[in-house]
Amino acid sequence: MLKEADTTQDSAVSVKRLFDLTGRVAIITGGSIGLGRQMAEGLAEMGANLVLCARKAERCQAAVEELQQLGIKAMSLACDVRNQTSIQELVDATISQFGKIDILINNAGVSWGAPAEEMRLEDWNRVIETNLTGSFLCAQAVGRIMIRQGRGKIINIASVAGLGGAPPELPAIGYHASKGGVIAFTKDLACKWAIHNIQVNAIAPGWFPTHMSSRVIERHKELFLSHIPSRRFGNEHDLKGAAVFLASDASNYVTGHLLVVDGGQTAW
């Protein structure tokens, strides 16, 4: 049980301090564009230093140069989340530059559209290896650091697609399966690493226009909107608050949670 003095001290912590990320170090995979870029900006606005990585390092460097204007330190690295050696190089470079890793956002992801009866094994494997196995490999490598530190925040980017199926007009069974796996992985890892003071949570975005989703959204715009109570798609700011919350001390007693950000889509 907490001593009275400890309780008093805890009650004096301001909300601003709980959400403050000044000096924290965050790795964001797939952080150069889309949802990763949005979350990177949110963390930077709260003071976090960033390591952005993607397969195309030049995209990351452009994002880094923009985010540094917020007064934080940032670096870009090429990384293939399907490759353990590439991930370890990312972790080693981050430790060399910053000396610690406080936050990992597993955002790198791909999709592939094909009817289930026609999907090639190589396409299925590419989606699973990137979205699910990549999240595991990054969490494993970063987790070793966090365990030694005695603290850390891991945020896995799932999707509302991982909560159920979709009509035949949306033939992305590999994506749905991978994101369902990310949700289960998040919950189990949260149970395993809670003893190390590592909080593991996931965000499940709904429909956000991004490089990966913009074409399918345009093709089925009215259908999608009819299933979203808010009657709009996610914008360039809607994930910032969720990411900052799960990356900050404000979520120290939240682990194994799936935070859905979908305008009410899954509330029907």
Secondary structure, DSSP 8 states (H G I E B T S, - for coil): ---HHHHHHHHT--HHHHH--TT-EEEEET-SSHHHHHHHHHHHHTT-EEEEEES-HHHHHHHHHHHGGGT--EEEEE--TT-HHHHHHHHHHHHHHHS---EEEE-------B-TTT--HHHHHHHHIIIIIHHHHHHHHHHHHHHHHT-EEEEEE--GGGGS---TTS-BHHHHHHHHHHHHHHHHHHHHHGGGTEEEEEEEE-----TTTHHHHHHTHHHHHHT-TT-S---TTTTHHHHHHHHSGGGTT--S-EEEESTTGGG-
